[in-house]
């Protein structure tokens, strides 16, 4: 009975050791998976930061472009007014010539 009990205990120990090795392997796989995910997340975080900086630069460039467009539109409007005034002056100058 004593040797049989010892043999059963040994078999249980072997079984427990096998299960522990399996759990250890599964945990190591999970650790490796999490390390990979951390690496991917770190790269993604860097990309997001780069995109944030790029976006800020693009917004600044857009604001400057819109400001230039408004300035150009104002200048264009003033030039059109000047042309209209010059046309009026030319018309007025030419009018007496044709009337006489």
HUHU-V638350 format. One record per residue. N is the residue number from 1. RES is the residue in one letter. OMEGA is omega in radians with two decimals (none if undefined). NEAR is the number of other ideal C-beta (glycine too) atoms within 10 Angstrom. Layout:
BEGIN
n=N res=RES omega=OMEGA near=NEAR
n=N res=RES omega=OMEGA near=NEAR
END
This chain:
BEGIN
n=1 res=X omega=-3.10 near=5
n=2 res=X omega=3.14 near=6
n=3 res=X omega=3.11 near=7
n=4 res=X omega=3.10 near=8
n=5 res=X omega=3.12 near=9
n=6 res=X omega=3.14 near=10
n=7 res=X omega=3.11 near=10
n=8 res=X omega=3.13 near=10
n=9 res=X omega=3.11 near=10
n=10 res=X omega=3.14 near=10
n=11 res=X omega=3.10 near=10
n=12 res=X omega=3.12 near=10
n=13 res=X omega=3.12 near=10
n=14 res=X omega=3.13 near=10
n=15 res=X omega=3.13 near=10
n=16 res=X omega=3.12 near=10
n=17 res=X omega=3.12 near=10
n=18 res=X omega=3.13 near=10
n=19 res=X omega=3.11 near=10
n=20 res=X omega=3.10 near=10
n=21 res=X omega=3.12 near=10
n=22 res=X omega=3.12 near=10
n=23 res=X omega=3.12 near=10
n=24 res=X omega=3.12 near=10
n=25 res=X omega=3.12 near=10
n=26 res=X omega=3.11 near=10
n=27 res=X omega=3.12 near=10
n=28 res=X omega=3.07 near=10
n=29 res=X omega=3.14 near=10
n=30 res=X omega=3.10 near=10
n=31 res=X omega=3.13 near=10
n=32 res=X omega=3.13 near=10
n=33 res=X omega=-3.14 near=10
n=34 res=X omega=3.08 near=10
n=35 res=X omega=3.09 near=10
n=36 res=X omega=-3.13 near=10
n=37 res=X omega=3.11 near=10
n=38 res=X omega=3.11 near=10
n=39 res=X omega=3.11 near=10
n=40 res=X omega=-3.13 near=10
n=41 res=X omega=3.12 near=10
n=42 res=X omega=3.09 near=10
n=43 res=X omega=3.14 near=10
n=44 res=X omega=3.12 near=10
n=45 res=X omega=3.11 near=10
n=46 res=X omega=3.12 near=10
n=47 res=X omega=3.13 near=10
n=48 res=X omega=3.12 near=10
n=49 res=X omega=3.11 near=10
n=50 res=X omega=3.13 near=10
n=51 res=X omega=3.12 near=10
n=52 res=X omega=3.12 near=10
n=53 res=X omega=3.12 near=10
n=54 res=X omega=-3.13 near=10
n=55 res=X omega=3.12 near=10
n=56 res=X omega=3.13 near=10
n=57 res=X omega=3.12 near=10
n=58 res=X omega=3.10 near=10
n=59 res=X omega=3.12 near=10
n=60 res=X omega=3.12 near=10
n=61 res=X omega=3.11 near=10
n=62 res=X omega=3.11 near=10
n=63 res=X omega=3.14 near=10
n=64 res=X omega=3.14 near=10
n=65 res=X omega=3.11 near=10
n=66 res=X omega=3.12 near=10
n=67 res=X omega=3.10 near=10
n=68 res=X omega=3.14 near=10
n=69 res=X omega=3.12 near=10
n=70 res=X omega=3.11 near=10
n=71 res=X omega=3.14 near=10
n=72 res=X omega=3.11 near=10
n=73 res=X omega=3.10 near=10
n=74 res=X omega=3.13 near=10
n=75 res=X omega=3.13 near=10
n=76 res=X omega=3.11 near=10
n=77 res=X omega=3.13 near=10
n=78 res=X omega=3.11 near=10
n=79 res=X omega=3.11 near=10
n=80 res=X omega=3.09 near=10
n=81 res=X omega=3.12 near=10
n=82 res=X omega=3.12 near=10
n=83 res=X omega=3.13 near=10
n=84 res=X omega=3.11 near=10
n=85 res=X omega=3.12 near=10
n=86 res=X omega=3.11 near=10
n=87 res=X omega=3.11 near=10
n=88 res=X omega=3.14 near=10
n=89 res=X omega=3.14 near=10
n=90 res=X omega=3.14 near=10
n=91 res=X omega=3.13 near=9
n=92 res=X omega=3.12 near=9
n=93 res=X omega=-3.09 near=9
n=94 res=X omega=-3.07 near=10
n=95 res=X omega=3.13 near=10
n=96 res=X omega=-3.14 near=8
n=97 res=X omega=-3.12 near=7
n=98 res=X omega=-3.12 near=6
n=99 res=X omega=-3.06 near=6
n=100 res=X omega=none near=5
END
